[in-house]
Amino acid sequence: MSGENCNQPGQTVAQRLLEIANTLKPQAEGRIYCEQANAPFLRAGGRPEDYRAGISHLQTEGMIIMHPSGAFFQLTDKGRA
Protein backbone atom coordinates (compact mmCIF):
# COMPACT_ATOMS: atom_id res chain seq x y z
CA MET A 1 0.00 0.00 0.00
CA SER A 2 2.82 2.40 0.67
CA GLY A 3 3.57 2.78 -3.04
CA GLU A 4 -0.01 3.85 -3.75
CA ASN A 5 -0.12 6.69 -1.30
CA CYS A 6 2.95 8.79 -2.10
CA ASN A 7 1.13 11.74 -3.68
CA GLN A 8 -2.21 11.86 -1.88
CA PRO A 9 -1.97 9.61 1.16
CA GLY A 10 -5.16 10.71 2.85
CA GLN A 11 -7.35 10.40 -0.23
CA THR A 12 -5.94 7.10 -1.52
CA VAL A 13 -5.97 5.43 1.88
CA ALA A 14 -9.40 6.87 2.65
CA GLN A 15 -10.76 5.22 -0.47
CA ARG A 16 -9.34 1.84 0.62
CA LEU A 17 -10.64 2.26 4.18
CA LEU A 18 -14.08 3.12 2.83
CA GLU A 19 -14.04 -0.04 0.73
CA ILE A 20 -13.14 -2.07 3.83
CA ALA A 21 -15.74 -0.34 6.01
CA ASN A 22 -18.50 -0.97 3.50
CA THR A 23 -17.82 -4.72 3.67
CA LEU A 24 -18.15 -4.83 7.46
CA LYS A 25 -21.30 -5.54 9.41
CA PRO A 26 -21.95 -2.58 11.71
CA GLN A 27 -22.69 -3.21 15.36
CA ALA A 28 -25.44 -1.52 17.38
CA GLU A 29 -26.48 1.89 16.06
CA GLY A 30 -24.36 1.47 12.93
CA ARG A 31 -21.06 1.49 14.81
CA ILE A 32 -17.97 0.15 13.12
CA TYR A 33 -15.22 -0.45 15.62
CA CYS A 34 -11.90 0.92 14.43
CA GLU A 35 -10.10 -2.41 14.84
CA GLN A 36 -12.58 -3.94 12.37
CA ALA A 37 -11.28 -1.63 9.63
CA ASN A 38 -7.73 -1.27 10.94
CA ALA A 39 -6.85 -4.99 11.03
CA PRO A 40 -7.56 -5.77 7.35
CA PHE A 41 -5.90 -2.51 6.34
CA LEU A 42 -2.70 -3.36 8.22
CA ARG A 43 -2.73 -6.98 7.00
CA ALA A 44 -2.82 -5.65 3.43
CA GLY A 45 0.41 -3.72 4.07
CA GLY A 46 -0.99 -0.42 5.28
CA ARG A 47 0.91 1.61 7.86
CA PRO A 48 -0.58 3.06 11.07
CA GLU A 49 0.23 6.64 10.00
CA ASP A 50 -1.56 6.06 6.69
CA TYR A 51 -4.58 4.68 8.55
CA ARG A 52 -4.75 7.84 10.66
CA ALA A 53 -4.44 10.04 7.55
CA GLY A 54 -7.20 8.09 5.83
CA ILE A 55 -9.56 8.30 8.79
CA SER A 56 -8.88 12.03 9.06
CA HIS A 57 -9.66 12.48 5.36
CA LEU A 58 -12.93 10.54 5.68
CA GLN A 59 -13.96 12.76 8.59
CA THR A 60 -13.06 15.94 6.71
CA GLU A 61 -15.05 14.80 3.68
CA GLY A 62 -18.09 13.96 5.84
CA MET A 63 -18.01 10.25 4.98
CA ILE A 64 -17.71 9.05 8.57
CA ILE A 65 -18.56 10.36 11.99
CA MET A 66 -15.94 9.39 14.55
CA HIS A 67 -17.11 8.85 18.11
CA PRO A 68 -15.34 11.18 20.58
CA SER A 69 -13.75 8.14 22.25
CA GLY A 70 -12.06 7.22 18.97
CA ALA A 71 -13.13 3.59 19.41
CA PHE A 72 -15.63 3.49 16.57
CA PHE A 73 -17.13 5.42 13.70
CA GLN A 74 -20.33 5.46 11.70
CA LEU A 75 -20.64 5.75 7.95
CA THR A 76 -22.70 8.68 6.73
CA ASP A 77 -24.92 8.45 3.67
CA LYS A 78 -22.04 9.95 1.70
CA GLY A 79 -19.71 7.18 2.92
CA ARG A 80 -21.97 4.24 2.16
CA ALA A 81 -21.35 2.37 -1.08
C-alpha angles and dihedrals in degrees: 000000000000092000091056097055105051097108105031108013098169096048098043094045091043090057091052092046090050090052090051094045092051090057093054126092108237119229125225114334092008094294119162111195112226094235089059090063098029097056098057090042092054093043088056090057101269120147126230092241090053090050090054091048091050094049090048091051092050090052093048091050092049094243096122137024112217117211112239090244090060090226097111145004138205127224115238122216087264091055098048117098 
